[in-house]
């Protein structure tokens, strides 16, 4: 393979490596939480919590419905638990790392890969 062809493939290889690393970080729930705020409601029929999402500066950006992914990591008071979400979590603060998509419904809905509840 010529040197010109090798050099032209370099940006593609770097892009693929970058995408692979960012996906791995999202899967592990690393970095800043995508959703952060107080759990204001619980919907038993779908196993979802409603979180009043807040931006970094403390302003509210609106509610968002969160359900747990089947392989999600749920941490309550510093302990990893296997229990489903329930109504006892209302009023508690949560940080959530979400999957790649958010449904444009009202309110928006997404799936948690990792949820930490305080």
N, C-alpha and C positions, 0 to 999 in steps of 0.2 A: 504494500500500500504506500502511496506517495506521501510525502511530508505535508503537502497541501491538503490532501484528504484527511489526514490525521488531525491537523489543526482545525479543519472545518467541523469535525466531529466533537472537538473539545467542549464547545458551549452546550451541546446537547447532553453530553455526559455530565457536565456540571449541573445542568438543570435537573436531570433525573436524580442525581445525588441529593440536591437540595430538596426536591419534593419528597423523596423518601425519608429524609431526616425530619422534615416538618411534620409529616404524617405520624412518624414514630413518637415525636414529642407530644402531639395532640392525643395520641392513644394512651400515653402514660399519664396524661393530666399534668404535664409540666408547664411551667410558666404561669402567667397571670390568669386567674379564673375568668371565663367568658361572661358569667352571670354571677352577681353578688348582691345580696340583699336579704330582706326578712321574708320568711314564708308566711303568706297571709291567708292561704286556704288549702284544703285538701279535697280532691275529687276521688272518692273511693272507687267508683265504677271503672275508672281508667288508671287508677294508681298514680295520679299526678299531683304535684304540688304547684301552687301559684306563688311565684316569687316576685316581689316588688323590686325590680332591678334598679341598681344605683350605679352611676358613673363614678369615676375616680374622685371627682370633686364633691361627691355627696349628693349631687342632683339626681332625681329619679328619672329613669328613662322609660318607665312603664312596666306593667306586669308581663310575665312570661310563664307559660306552663311547661313544667319539666317532668319527664318520666325517666325511669332508669333503664339504661341499656341492659340486655341480659348479662353482659360481662362487666357491668359497672362496678366500680369500687365505691362503697358507701362507708363513710367514716363519721361516727357520731361520738362527740366528746373524746376524740383522740383514739377511739377503738374502731377497727374495721368490723362491720357487722354484715350479716347476711339477711337480715329482716327486710321486708318490703317497707315502702314509705307508708306512713299512716297519719292520722289526725293529731297525734301527740306532738308532731313537729311544728304545728302552727305557732307562730310567734317567735320562732328561733331563727337565728341568722344562718345563712348558707352561702357557700361558694361552690360554683358548678363549672366544670370543664365539659363542654358539649361536643357533640358530633359535628360533622361538617355542614349539616343543613338545618335550617330553621324554617318551619312552615309559616307562610305569610297569612296566618289566620288572625282572628281577633279574640283573644290575645294570641301572639305568636307562640308556637310550640316547638320544642326540641327535645333531644334525648341526651341524658347525662352519661358521660363516660366515667366521670368521677364526681362525687358530691361530698363535701365536708360540711357538717352541721355542728354548730357551737351551742 
